[in-house]
């Protein structure tokens, strides 16, 4: 499930661009935001969020 303790700030919510690291991976914040939105509509995405939290 989406971790509410890491809620983005208002400025982050208004951001429309995705941030990518030097390694080519999506930033952790953007990945969490995307998976959080997807998990609201798709149970498979919710499972991805759960597996990511278990791996951390």
C-alpha positions in Angstrom: 0.0 0.0 0.0 1.1 3.6 -0.5 3.1 4.9 2.5 1.3 8.0 3.7 4.3 9.0 5.9 6.2 10.1 2.8 3.5 12.4 1.4 4.8 14.8 -1.2 4.7 18.5 -0.6 2.4 20.9 -2.5 5.3 21.9 -4.8 6.0 18.2 -5.6 2.3 17.6 -6.4 2.3 20.4 -8.9 5.4 19.0 -10.7 4.6 17.7 -14.2 8.0 16.4 -15.1 9.5 13.0 -14.2 13.0 12.9 -12.7 15.5 10.3 -13.9 18.7 9.3 -12.2 22.1 9.0 -13.8 21.6 5.3 -13.8 18.5 5.7 -16.1 16.0 4.7 -13.3 13.0 6.8 -12.4 13.4 8.7 -9.2 12.1 7.0 -6.1 9.5 9.8 -5.4 8.2 9.7 -9.0 8.0 5.9 -9.0 6.1 5.9 -5.7 3.7 8.5 -7.1 3.0 6.6 -10.3 2.6 3.3 -8.6 0.4 4.9 -5.9 -1.9 6.3 -8.6 -1.9 3.1 -10.5 -2.7 1.0 -7.5 -5.9 3.0 -6.9 -7.2 1.6 -10.3 -5.3 -1.7 -10.8 -4.8 -4.5 -8.3 -1.7 -5.7 -10.1 -0.1 -2.3 -9.5 -1.0 -2.5 -5.9 0.8 -5.9 -5.7 3.9 -4.2 -7.2 3.8 -1.6 -4.4 3.6 -4.3 -1.8 6.5 -6.3 -3.3 8.6 -3.1 -3.4 8.0 -2.4 0.3 8.9 -6.0 1.2 12.2 -5.7 -0.7 13.2 -2.5 1.0 
